Amino acid sequence: MANPCDTCPTKICCNPKGPIIIEGDVNIVDKYGRPLCPDKKKKSHVLCGCGQSLNKPFCDGKHNKAGSDDDDDDISDA
């Protein structure tokens, strides 16, 4: 039996202390509804999940310099 998430058109992967990766069709807009990603050909977007990016809402890799410990804060199924 297939995982129900395998049939979803959009996949969001939340990495502990790192980026949020969105794969699939998605419209990302600012608080005024203006598009932030006009490139519709792009199949994935990487958003900042650590709060350190200077290019918010997008990830710029600052989480790598912010340091991390090996204690994964895994997001568990509810």
C-alpha positions in Angstrom: 0.0 0.0 0.0 1.4 3.4 -1.0 2.1 6.1 1.6 -0.7 8.7 1.2 2.0 11.5 1.2 3.5 10.0 -1.9 0.5 11.1 -3.9 0.5 14.7 -2.7 1.4 17.3 -5.3 3.6 19.2 -2.8 6.1 17.9 -0.3 7.4 19.9 2.7 10.4 18.6 4.5 11.2 20.3 7.9 14.8 19.8 8.9 15.6 20.3 12.6 17.7 23.5 13.0 17.9 23.8 9.3 16.0 24.6 6.1 12.4 23.9 5.2 12.5 22.3 1.7 9.3 22.6 -0.4 9.1 20.4 -3.5 6.3 20.8 -6.0 4.0 23.5 -7.1 3.6 26.3 -4.6 3.1 30.0 -4.6 5.2 31.9 -2.1 3.9 35.4 -1.4 4.8 38.3 1.0 2.3 39.7 3.5 0.8 41.8 0.8 0.2 38.9 -1.6 3.1 39.8 -3.9 4.9 36.8 -5.4 8.3 36.1 -4.0 9.1 33.3 -6.5 8.2 34.4 -10.0 10.2 31.6 -11.5 7.5 28.9 -12.0 10.1 26.5 -13.6 11.7 26.0 -10.2 10.6 22.6 -8.8 11.8 23.2 -5.2 12.3 26.1 -2.8 14.4 26.3 0.4 13.0 28.4 3.2 14.9 29.5 6.4 14.0 27.3 9.4 16.7 28.6 11.8 15.9 32.4 11.7 19.6 33.3 10.8 19.2 33.9 7.1 19.8 37.4 5.7 17.6 36.5 2.7 14.4 35.6 4.6 12.2 33.8 3.9 14.7 31.9 1.9 17.7 29.9 3.3 21.1 31.3 2.7 23.0 28.5 4.6 23.6 30.5 7.8 22.3 27.5 9.8 25.7 25.8 8.9 27.6 28.6 10.7 25.1 28.9 13.6 26.4 25.6 14.9 24.4 22.5 15.6 24.7 19.7 18.1 24.0 16.1 17.3 20.8 16.1 19.4 18.2 15.9 16.6 14.9 17.6 17.5 13.1 15.3 15.2 9.6 16.3 14.3 7.4 13.3 15.2 4.1 12.2 13.8 1.2 13.5 15.8 
